Amino acid sequence: MTARTGRQRAIARALTALLPAAPYSDIEAIRDAALARKMRELPPSIAVWIATVAHVRHVHTQYDELLDEGYERDAARHFVVDEINAVLTAWRATRLLDEEDSD
């Protein structure tokens, strides 16, 4: 077993707090995204939130199909907010996506 950094432990705690019932495969993908270099400067809870929303948007909604059909990014995001929140609710998330949130 490899030693985990403080950042990795903080990300793990943030994941557990935000997504208590998310499937393991989704948690692992979100963890990897939250630990990405571009997220390094963000607090762990924010990195986990951004990684969660992006993961759910691309994996569990019709977002990419809407983009392929020619919808603008903001319009496609608008149309999948309810789908994202349905997934987050199923995972017993402690936060939902506000339609006014830009990301």
C-alpha angles and dihedrals in degrees: 000000000000124000114254124225124234089254091054091050091048091050090049091051092048091050092051091048095047102037111027095163104033117130116260095242091055092045091053093051091048091047091053092049093047090052093050118124093248090060095049096101094051124089110259095248092054093045089052092048094050092045091048095051092046092048095048092044094054101034106032105032141054091253097118092045090052090052090049089053090057103262116149115250094250093048092049090049090051092054095051100047092098092048091051092049091048090056092045090050091051088052089050091240117187091221134041131203114264113219088230092058111107094209 
